[in-house]
Amino acid sequence: MSKAIPVLFIVLLVSVLALQCPSAPVPTPVPTAVPEPTAAPAPATIAFKVTGQVDQEMAWSEDEVRAMKTAEAQYTNKQGEMSTYTGVPINDLLALAGVKSGATTLVFVADDGYTAEVALADVQKCDKCIVSFRSQGGFSTVLPDFPGNAQVKGVVEIQVK
C-alpha cells in the first residue's frame, strides 16, 4: 500500500498539469474586418396622394409627380388675369388609383388644412383640370370653369368619396 500512494500522487499531478497546459496551442481569434454599415436610402417624402374610394390608395414624391405626363391649363383669376399652368391631369391621377363605382365627390386637401369639394362627374368631364406644379414647390389645383374655391393652393391630397 505504501507504493500505491506515490503512484496515485504522480497520476493526479500529471492529470492536473495536463489540464492546465494543453499540448496543442489554442488558436487566438484573428480580428476580421467588419464592413461599415451602409445607410439605406432615405425614403422619398410623400408630397401628394389619392385616397378614399379607390382600388389602391396612391402616394408620390414631388419628383415622381413631376415626372408624369403633363398638360397645360389656363385659368383666369379673380383680378381677371389669365395664366397658363403646367401639371398632371387629375383624371390621370384618378385612373392610377382606380375610382370605385359609387364615388361621387372629390375633396381637395391643402397642406394648411383647407378643403374644397367638387363633383367627381364634373372633373371626369374636364380634360384641362390639373394638379399644377408650383414654382416654389408643391402643387395647386387648376380647374378651368370651376369656382375660385376649387382652386386649392398647396394641395397634398385628393380624397375620393
N, C-alpha and C positions, 0 to 999 in steps of 0.2 A: 503494500500500500504506500510506502514511502516513495517508491519510484513513480507512482501514478500521479501524485500531486505536482511534481515538477513538470511532467509531460503535459498535464492539464493546464498548468500555468503558461507554458510555452504556446500551446494551441490557442488559448484565449488571447495572449499577447499578439500573436501573428494575425488572428482574426480582427482584433481592434485596429491594428496597423493597416491591414488590408482595406478596411472600411474608410479609414482616414486618408489614405494615399492610394488612389486608384492607379492601376497600372497604365491605362491609356489616358493621355491628356484630354481634358474636357474642352471641346471646341468653344472658343469665345465667339459670341454672336457678332457678325460683321454688320455695322450700321449700313443700311441701304438708303439710297436717296428717295425721299418721299416727294412725289410730284406736287407742285404747288396746286392748290385747288383753283379751278378756273371758275370764274363768276359766270353764272348763267346770264344770257342776255336779258336785259330788263324788259318786262312785258310792255307792249305798246299801250299807251294811255288811251282809254276809250274816250272818244270825242263825240260820237253820235251813235244812236241806237234806234231800232224799231222794235216795239214791244206790244203786248196785248194779244188781241185775237188774230194771231198769225201762226202759220205752221211751224216756224222756227224763229225765235227772237234772234235778232242780229245786232252786232256791235262792231264798230270800226274805229280805228285810229284816224286822226285827221289826214295823215298821208294816204291811208287806204281809200278814204272818200275822195280825196283829190286825184287819185289815180284812176277813178272810174270814168266811164264815158260821160261827156259833159254836153250841156245845151245852153243856149242863151235865152234870156227873157228880158223884156222891157217892162218897166213899171214907172208910173207917174206918181210921185209923192204928193203930199197934201199942199205943198207950195207950187205944184204944177210943173215941177222939174222931172223930165223923163231921163231915166238912167238905164243902161244895159248891164245886166248881171250875168255871170257865168256860174254854173253849178251842175249838180246832178239832178236829173228829173226825179221828182218824188215818186212817180209811178214805177220807175226802175228800182228804187229802194223798196217799195212795197212788193214788187214782184220777187225780189230776192228773199224777202221774209215769207211770202205766200199768205195773202189775206184770206182768212177763213170766211166761209159763207155766213151771212147773218151780221157781219160787221157793217156799221152804218156811219160811224163818226171817226174823224181823226182829231187827236189833241196834240198840238204842237207845244212842247215844253221848253222854256228858255232856261239858261243857266242861272238866272236870278229868280226862278220860280214862276214867272209869268206863263200863263197858258192861253191858248186860243183854240176854239173848236170850229171845225168846218165839216160839211157833209162829205163823206167818202166818195159818193157818186159824183159830186161836183169836181173833186180833184181828179178822179179817174177820167173825166172828160177833158181835162186840162193838160194839153201836151206841152205847155210852156210853164207849168208850175215846177219850180225847182227849189232845192236846198242850195243856196248860193254860197260861194266862198267869200269870206270877209278879208279885207286887206290886212287887218290886224290879227288874223287867225280866227278860227271858229266858223260858224255858219249862220245864215239867216234864211227864212223862207221868203220866196218871191212868188206870189200868186197873182198874176195879172187878172184884172176884172173882179177880184175879191175885195172885200172891205179892208181898210187900213189895219184893223186889229188882227187880221190874219197874217200880216207881215211881221214875223217874230224875229227880232234880233237876238243873236246868241242862242239859237235853237240847238238843243242837245239830244232831243228825243221826239219821236213820233209814236204816240200811243194809239193803237187801233182798237176801237170799241164798237 
